[in-house]
Amino acid sequence: MGLSDVLPDNWEANTVGGCALSDLADAYGTPLYVMDERHVLDRLATFRRAFGAQTVTAYAAKAFFCIAMADILNRADWWVDVVSGGELATALAGGLAPERIIVHGNVKTDEELETAISVGVGRIVVDDPAEMARLVSIAAGRPVRVMLRLNVEVGADTHQKIRTTGSEAQFGMTDAEADAAIAQLADAVSLHGVHIHIGSQLRNPDVHVMALKAVLTFAERRRDSFAGNQIDLDVGGGFGVPYLADDPVVPIERFAEPLLEALSGHPGIRLMVEPGRAIVANAGVILYRAVSRKGADRPFLAVDGGISDNPRPALYDARYEMRSVSRFDQPHDTMFRVVGRHCETSDRLGEMLLPGDTAPGDLLIMPGTGAYAHAMASRYNMLPRRPVIFVADGQHRIAVPGETNDELVR
């Protein structure tokens, strides 16, 4: 445990990927999303090594996605899990083969289903019996490979707002509902697997094993309903990452080994996993510029971003580290209440230890923001969304352009 686990792998003395953060801020302005491309590639390779060639690794696009990210996944020979027509279009624009795309989500429009069928995606994950009926109708005899998403309570120990199983979650089906979906299968719409995603920021591998055993039990009892000789069991993602220096770090091998062991002795079963946050969270940072300072005791420090570029602290009390780039070598020993620029009392990025003489104009870095920051960005208060910069080997490039006021108005 330590700050080095939260920062990108290729961080050194206020540089990421060989690029000085101050130079990036001068070139592109702030707030600015910076992504360590080598870190992403290394995490993709680590997952593939841990789970082995027999496991399908699919990136959960909702964590962070753009054409440049889709291109990286394509070159790494990964699948991708998408939950909207926009994510599907981005995956295709990034060169991903349709057969390596999983279309997911508890609400899929008829238009989205038609697009997924027409391009020939690898899997469509059915979320309820009514969706199966719509899918069969829209397919109209065209071949479609589906999976069923189950909702089985396995006691995920995480924040209620990122728990995705149990009676309070709107995702997936009970065994009885899944059986009702199976009853509607048509000749061209064939069943190839079972899916479950139990939540996010999970650090106990036992919970993933419990989820796997739940879908395995369901599949084994209904083997005659599956097409072909192989059943895919997808346990989703949710592998926890460190956001704070004292957060525990669980190597991905701690998840992979018991999951693979749980499938031993079950021929014809293929494991699928869908990491998102675990690939990109610690690869990314946000650069902010301090704008104002108020008060003496636990002073307010206002920065030039906030809810619009990272809503997670306001949404569910997510906590982050922050460091001063301008005064990096000074002791970070004074507690500041770091707030954003939006007209909301809840626009607070957190209580952060920073140098006591932190002042307006200082450049600040918030690590651990590669996932669910840019992906959840908005135009609240009519602020244009900010760019994403990929860095590697001393080079930087625009992965997602920022918006201008003219574009926002248009």
N, C-alpha and C positions, 0 to 999 in steps of 0.2 A: 504494500500500500504506500502511496505517496503521490505527490503532484505529477511526477513523471508518468504515472499510469493514466492520468486524466488528459495530459497534453498529447498532441500528435507525436507519433514515433520520431519524426524527423524535425523535432524542435531543438534548437540550440541557440542560446544567448539572444533571445528576441528575434530569431529567424525561424521560419517554417519552410521545409523543403529547399533550404538554401536561399530563401528570399527574406530580406529584412522587412519586418512588419511595418516599420515607419515608412519605408519606401512604398509599400503597397497602399498604405493609408493616403500618402501624398498623391499617388497615381490614380486611385479609384475613389477616394473619399471614404467617409464613414457614415453610418455603420457599414461594415463590410464582412461578408462571409468568406472565409479562407479555408480551403480543403486540401489536406495533404494527400496527393494522389498515390504516392508510394505506400502510405499507411493503408489506404483502401485496398490496393492490390495485395499487400501482405496479409490482410485479414481474410480476403477471399481465399488465398492460398492456404492459410492456417485452417480454415473450416474444411476445405477439401481434403487436406491431410488427415485431420482428426476423424472425419466421418467416412473417409475412404471412397473409392470409385463406385462402390455399390449403392451409395446414397445419392439421391437427387438433392442438390443444394439450389434453392431458389431465393433470390433476394426480394425482400418485402419493399416494394417501391415506395410505399407510403412514408417511409422514414426520411428519404430524400431521393429525388429523381429529377433527371434532366436528360437530354440527348447524350451529353458527354458521359454521364453515368451509365446509360444503356450501352454505349460503345465499350466501356470498360468491362461490363458484364459479358458482353458478346465475345470479347477477346479472351476472357477468362473461362469461357464455355459454361457459364451459369445459366440457370433458368431465372425467370422473374415472376413475381406474384403482383398482379395489378388489381385495383378495385374501382376503376372508373374508365370511361371511354377516353378521357384525357391521358391517363397513365398508359392505356393500351396504345394510343396513337404515338406517344413518346417512345415506348419500347420498340415499336415498328420503325419509327424514324431513326432510332439509334442502331438499327441493323439486326435486332434480335429476331431469330427465326420464330414464326408463329407457334410451331410445335413445342417451343420451350417457354411458352407464356401460359400462366395460370390466371384465369379470370375469376375474381373473388368478389366478396361484398354481400352484405345482407339486403341491399337494394340494387338491382340491375334493371335498367330500363329496357323496354323492347328493342329500342334502337341499339343499345349496347350489346344485347344478346345477339341481334342480327349481325352486327359487325364482327363479334367474336366468332360466330359460326362461319361467316363468309370468308374470313381470313384463315380459318382452320387452326385456332389456338389448341394447345396441347391438352388443357383441362379447363372445364368450367365447374366451379364448386357451387353446388346447389344448396341454398340456405333454408328452404322450406318447401312443403309439398306443392303449394300454389305456384312457386317459381318453376318447379319441375313441369307442371302442366303447361305453363307459358312456353317453356323451353322446347318441349316436344312439339307444340303447335308452330312455333317460329321455325324450328328446324325443318319441318315439312319434308322429312325423309332424308335430309342431308346428315352425314355422319357427325356425331358429337360425342366426345369422351367426357364423362362427368365424374365428380366425386361428391360425396355427401358430407356436409359439415354437421358434426354432432355437438351438442351442448351437454357436457357431463361435469358435474361439480367435483373438482379434485382438490379444492382447498388452496388455490393460488394465494400466496402471502405477498400481496402487493396493494397499492392504492386502489380504492374502489373504482376510481374513474379509469383505471387501465386494467381492470379485471374483466375478462371476456367470456367467462363461463358462469353457470349458476342461474338461479331463478331471476336475478336482477339484470342479467345480460340479454340483449336482444338478438344475439347471434346464434345460429345453428339450431339443431333439432333434437328433441328427445328420441329415444329408440323407436317409440311408436310413430312419431312423425316421420322419421327416416324410413320406416317400413311403408308408410303411406306414399312416400316419394318413390320408393322402389316399385310399388305396385303400378306406377304410371309410366315406367320405362317403355320405350318403343324399340322397334328393331334397330333403328339407326342411332338412337340415343342409348349408349352403352355405359355401364357402371364399371369404373376402373379403380376406385379407391375411396378412402374415408379420411376426413380432415377434422382436426380439432386445434383450436388456438386458445390457450387458457389465460393469457394475460401478458403483461410486459414487466420488465425489470425483475425477472425471476432469478434467484441465485441458488435455489435448492434443486439439484438434478433429480431428486426423488419425485418431484411434482411432474416433470416431463415423463418420467417412467410410468407414473400412474396414468397419465393421459394416454400414453402409447398402449398400455394394457387395456384401457377402456375401449379404444377403437379396434384393437386387435380382437378382443372378445366379440365385439359387434360383427366384425368382418368374418371371423371363423364360423360363426353361427349361420351366416348367410352366403357361404362360398358359392352356392349355385346361382346367385344373382349377379356375380361378377363375370365380366367378359374376359376371355383369354386365360392365360395361366399365371398371371401376376397381379397382385393386389398392392396398390400404393397406399401406405399409411403415412399421412402428413401430420406431424405434431406441431406445426407452426414454428414460431420463433419465441421472442420474449426473453432471450438470454441477457441477463443483467450486465450493465457496464458501470464503471466508476464515474461519478460526477464530482465527488469531493475527494480531497486528498486522503481522507481516512476511510473511504468506502472500500469494502472487500473486493478483491479481484478473483473471479472464478475462471480458471483456464477452461477453454472450450472442450478440452479433452475430458474434463470432469462430467460434462453432459454427454459427449459422444460415446464414451466407453459403456456406461450402463444402458443406454438406449440400444446400442448394437448388441449387447449381451442379452437384452430382453427379447430380441428377435431371433436369437439362435434357437434352432430346433423348429423353426416355422418356415418351411420351404415355400417359395412362391410369393413371399412378402418383400416389398421394397420400401425402405424408409425414405421419407422426404422431410426436409427441414427448411424453414423460411426465415433466416435472420435478416434483420434490417438495421435496427439500432446498433447491434453488436458489430456491424461492419463499418458504419460511418460516424457514430457518435463522437468518438475520441479522435477521429481524423479531422474534425472541423473546429474552428474557433470563430468568434465574432469580435471584430475590432470596433470599439466605441471611442468617441472623443468626449471628455468631460466638458460640460458647458457652464455649470454654476455650482456653487457650494454655499450652503446655508446652515447656520446654527453652530453651537460649540460642542454640546454633548451628543455623541452619535450623530454627527452632522449629516445632512442630506447632501448627496452628490448626484446631480442630474446629468444624464448623458443624452446623446443625440439620437437615441433609438428607444426601444422598449417593447411594449405589447405587439406592435406591428411587425417586428422582426424576430421576436421570441416570446410567444404568449404562454409558454409552459409555467413559469412562476405564478402567473395570475390564474391560470386554469386549474392547476392542482398542486400548488405549493412546491413545484420543482425547485431544487436548490443547486447552485453552481458555485464554482470558484471564480475569482477575478484577480488579476495581477496588473500592475502598472508596467507598461512598456517604457514610458518616459522615465520612471524612477525604479527600474527593475532591481537594482542592486541595493536599494535602501530597505530597511526593515519594514515589513507589512504588519504593523502593530496597532493601528488605529481602526476602530470599527466605524464604518460608514453605512448609512442607509442609501443604497444606490437605487435611484428612481429613473423612470423614463420621461419622455416629453409629452405623453398623451394625457388627455383630460379625464383621467381615471385615478382615483385614490389607489386602486389595486395595481397600477402600473409601477410595480416595484420589482427590480431584478434580484433583490436580496440584501442581507446584511453582509458586508464584505470587509475583510481586513486589508487595508491599503496603507501606504506610507502616510504619516501624519501631515505632511505638507503637500499632499495631493491637491492640485489646483486646476481651475479651468484651463483648457487647452491640452491637458495631459492625455496621452493615448493609453487606452486600457484594453486588456484582452480577456475574453470570457471563453475558456476552453470547454470541451464536451458538448459543443453545440452543432455537431455535424448532422444530428438526427432531430427531426421534429422542431426545427427552428425555421429555416427557409421553407420547409415543406408546409408549415402552418402559417406562414407570413400573410399579412393582409395589407389593405390600404386604409386602415383605420386613421381617422383625421385627415384623409386624403393625402397620405404620405406615399410617394412612389416606392415600390418595392426595390430592394437593394440588390446589387450584383453578387454573384458567386464566382470566386477566383480559384482555379486549380493551380497548385504549385508543385514542382518536382525538379530536382537537380538544378536549382538556381534559376529556373524559368517559371514564368507565370502566364496564365491565359484565362480569358473570360469563358467560363462554362455556361453561365446564365447572365445575360446582360441585365443591367439595372434599368428601371423605367425612368422616364422624364416626366415633368409636369405636363408637357404637350401630349404625350402618350396617354397619361392618366385621364386628361380631360377628354381626349378623343374616344 
